[in-house]
Amino acid sequence: MNQPEPLSIWHLVSEASLLVQLVMALLLLASVVSWFMIVQRGIYQARAKQALVNFEKQFWSGIDLSQLYRQGNSNAGRGKVEGVENIFRAGFKEFSRLRQQPGTDKDAIMEGTQRAMRVALAREEEKLEENLPFLASVASVSPYIGLFGTVWGIMNSFRGLANVHQATLATVAPGISEALVATAMGLFAAIPAVLAYNRFSARAEQLKANYQTFSEEFSAVLHRQIHAA
């Protein structure tokens, strides 16, 4: 007696109903986009972490702040300055501008400097969290989309049994297998998104804390500098 050949995944997908195929296509698209964002986020946050380490090493080396600011001018013109250096440049630029204005109160100079750094800090925080809401959405919604495709496929399989006089496992197995592929694809899209979201959220929080710490330390340096003068 000949044994039936096992069905391939591609055969199951091609034989699924139109709605289930649309669900699978949506999940595949979500998976591809989320993987692109995972790679992009990983590269950006790794670069931001390295930039933080390099800049803080330079900042605390005793270099003159004006010289450090001038060193970043060429990189800033090419758009290569990011992360903590943007916070430094925003604060130092505003500090220098207000300090050159005659009769400006020292407290007003510090308030303006801190305000400029807060704006720069908020922008850097937005960059760190970019695309994370999409990953969270894929992680939470994909299993339900896959489950919807599975329920719809199984429902169609049992509806097809209405015209069959003798129902066997071999009769319903292909339809159920097609439907379960949708659940598998939902999990395939959701699991990497969950892991990536948790990892990148934690790294973003750590970098934001480092940025805030630097901002406070830089404010203290400028405060001592202006009152010493």
C-alpha positions as CSV (number, residue, x, y, z in Angstrom):
1,M,0.0,0.0,0.0
2,N,1.5,3.3,-1.0
3,Q,2.0,5.9,1.7
4,P,0.9,9.5,0.9
5,E,3.7,11.9,0.4
6,P,4.1,14.4,3.2
7,L,2.9,17.9,2.3
8,S,5.6,20.6,2.0
9,I,5.1,24.0,3.7
10,W,4.9,25.7,0.3
11,H,2.2,23.3,-0.8
12,L,0.2,24.0,2.4
13,V,0.6,27.8,1.8
14,S,-0.4,27.6,-1.9
15,E,-3.5,25.4,-1.2
16,A,-4.7,27.6,1.7
17,S,-7.8,29.8,1.2
18,L,-7.4,33.4,0.0
19,L,-8.0,35.0,3.4
20,V,-5.5,32.7,5.1
21,Q,-2.9,33.5,2.3
22,L,-3.5,37.2,2.9
23,V,-2.9,36.7,6.6
24,M,0.3,34.8,5.9
25,A,1.5,37.5,3.5
26,L,0.8,40.2,6.2
27,L,2.7,38.3,8.8
28,L,5.6,37.7,6.4
29,L,5.7,41.4,5.6
30,A,5.6,42.3,9.3
31,S,8.5,39.8,9.9
32,V,10.7,41.2,7.2
33,V,10.1,44.8,8.3
34,S,10.7,44.0,11.9
35,W,14.0,42.2,11.1
36,F,15.1,45.3,9.1
37,M,14.3,47.5,12.1
38,I,16.0,45.0,14.5
39,V,19.3,45.2,12.5
40,Q,19.0,49.0,12.2
41,R,18.3,49.5,15.9
42,G,21.1,47.2,16.9
43,I,23.6,49.1,14.7
44,Y,22.4,52.5,15.9
45,Q,22.5,51.7,19.6
46,A,25.9,50.0,19.4
47,R,27.2,53.1,17.6
48,A,25.6,55.4,20.2
49,K,27.2,53.4,23.0
50,Q,30.6,53.6,21.4
51,A,30.2,57.3,20.7
52,L,29.3,57.9,24.4
53,V,32.4,56.0,25.6
54,N,34.7,57.8,23.2
55,F,33.3,61.3,23.8
56,E,33.3,61.0,27.6
57,K,36.9,59.8,27.5
58,Q,37.7,62.9,25.5
59,F,35.6,65.2,27.7
60,W,37.2,64.1,31.0
61,S,40.7,64.1,29.6
62,G,41.1,67.8,30.5
63,I,40.7,69.2,27.0
64,D,39.6,72.8,26.7
65,L,35.8,72.8,26.1
66,S,36.2,75.4,23.3
67,Q,38.7,73.2,21.5
68,L,36.4,70.1,22.0
69,Y,33.6,72.1,20.4
70,R,35.7,73.2,17.5
71,Q,36.8,69.6,16.9
72,G,33.2,68.5,16.3
73,N,32.4,71.3,13.8
74,S,33.5,69.4,10.8
75,N,31.7,66.3,11.8
76,A,28.6,68.3,12.7
77,G,28.6,69.8,9.2
78,R,28.5,66.3,7.7
79,G,25.8,65.2,10.1
80,K,28.1,62.7,11.8
81,V,27.7,64.1,15.3
82,E,25.1,62.1,17.4
83,G,24.3,61.0,20.9
84,V,25.9,62.7,23.8
85,E,28.0,65.0,21.7
86,N,24.9,66.7,20.4
87,I,23.9,67.4,24.0
88,F,27.3,68.9,24.7
89,R,27.3,71.0,21.5
90,A,23.8,72.3,22.2
91,G,24.7,73.3,25.8
92,F,28.1,74.8,25.0
93,K,26.8,76.8,22.0
94,E,24.0,78.3,24.1
95,F,26.4,78.9,27.0
96,S,28.9,80.8,24.8
97,R,26.2,82.8,23.1
98,L,24.6,84.0,26.3
99,R,27.9,84.6,27.9
100,Q,28.9,87.0,25.1
101,Q,25.9,89.2,25.7
102,P,26.8,92.0,28.1
103,G,24.9,92.3,31.3
104,T,23.4,88.8,31.2
105,D,22.8,87.3,34.6
106,K,24.8,84.2,35.5
107,D,21.7,82.3,36.6
108,A,20.0,83.3,33.3
109,I,23.0,81.9,31.4
110,M,22.8,78.6,33.2
111,E,19.0,78.4,32.8
112,G,19.3,78.9,29.0
113,T,22.2,76.4,28.8
114,Q,20.2,73.7,30.7
115,R,17.1,74.4,28.6
116,A,19.1,73.9,25.4
117,M,20.5,70.6,26.7
118,R,17.1,69.4,27.7
119,V,15.9,70.0,24.1
120,A,18.9,68.1,22.7
121,L,18.4,65.3,25.3
122,A,14.8,64.9,24.3
123,R,15.8,64.6,20.6
124,E,18.4,62.0,21.4
125,E,15.9,60.0,23.4
126,E,13.5,60.0,20.5
127,K,16.3,58.6,18.3
128,L,17.0,55.9,20.8
129,E,13.3,54.8,20.9
130,E,12.7,55.1,17.2
131,N,10.9,52.0,15.7
132,L,10.5,50.4,19.1
133,P,6.7,51.0,19.1
134,F,6.5,49.1,15.8
135,L,8.4,46.1,17.3
136,A,6.1,46.2,20.3
137,S,3.0,46.2,18.0
138,V,4.4,43.2,15.9
139,A,5.2,41.3,19.1
140,S,1.7,41.8,20.6
141,V,-0.5,41.6,17.5
142,S,1.2,38.9,15.3
143,P,0.1,35.9,17.3
144,Y,-3.6,37.0,17.2
145,I,-3.4,37.6,13.5
146,G,-1.9,34.2,13.0
147,L,-4.6,32.7,15.3
148,F,-7.3,34.4,13.2
149,G,-6.0,32.8,10.1
150,T,-5.9,29.4,11.8
151,V,-9.4,29.7,13.1
152,W,-10.6,30.7,9.6
153,G,-8.8,27.9,7.9
154,I,-10.0,25.3,10.4
155,M,-13.6,26.6,10.0
156,N,-13.4,26.2,6.2
157,S,-12.0,22.7,6.7
158,F,-15.0,21.6,8.8
159,R,-17.4,23.3,6.4
160,G,-16.0,21.2,3.6
161,L,-16.9,18.1,5.6
162,A,-20.5,18.8,5.1
163,N,-20.3,17.2,1.6
164,V,-18.3,14.2,2.7
165,H,-20.2,11.1,3.8
166,Q,-17.3,9.5,5.7
167,A,-14.9,11.9,7.4
168,T,-11.5,10.7,8.3
169,L,-8.3,12.2,9.7
170,A,-6.8,12.2,6.2
171,T,-9.7,14.3,5.0
172,V,-9.3,17.1,7.5
173,A,-5.5,16.9,8.1
174,P,-4.5,19.0,5.0
175,G,-6.9,21.8,5.8
176,I,-5.9,21.9,9.4
177,S,-2.2,21.9,8.5
178,E,-2.7,24.8,6.2
179,A,-4.4,26.7,8.9
180,L,-1.8,26.0,11.5
181,V,0.9,27.5,9.3
182,A,-0.7,30.9,9.9
183,T,-0.2,30.4,13.7
184,A,3.4,29.3,13.1
185,M,4.1,32.4,11.0
186,G,2.5,34.6,13.7
187,L,4.9,33.2,16.3
188,F,7.8,33.5,13.9
189,A,7.1,37.2,13.5
190,A,6.3,37.8,17.2
191,I,9.1,36.0,19.0
192,P,12.1,38.0,17.5
193,A,10.1,41.2,17.9
194,V,9.5,40.5,21.6
195,L,13.1,39.7,22.3
196,A,14.4,42.7,20.3
197,Y,12.0,45.1,21.9
198,N,12.9,44.1,25.4
199,R,16.6,44.3,24.6
200,F,16.5,47.6,22.8
201,S,14.2,49.2,25.4
202,A,16.6,48.2,28.2
203,R,19.6,49.6,26.2
204,A,17.7,52.8,25.4
205,E,16.9,53.3,29.0
206,Q,20.5,52.8,30.0
207,L,21.8,55.2,27.3
208,K,19.2,57.8,28.3
209,A,20.3,57.6,31.9
210,N,23.9,58.0,30.8
211,Y,22.9,61.1,28.7
212,Q,21.1,62.6,31.7
213,T,24.0,62.0,33.9
214,F,26.4,63.6,31.5
215,S,24.0,66.6,31.1
216,E,24.0,67.1,34.9
217,E,27.8,66.8,35.1
218,F,28.3,69.2,32.2
219,S,26.0,71.7,33.9
220,A,28.0,71.5,37.0
221,V,31.3,72.1,35.1
222,L,29.8,75.1,33.4
223,H,28.4,76.4,36.7
224,R,31.8,76.3,38.3
225,Q,33.4,77.8,35.2
226,I,31.0,80.8,35.1
227,H,31.2,81.5,38.8
228,A,34.9,81.2,38.9
229,A,35.1,83.8,36.2
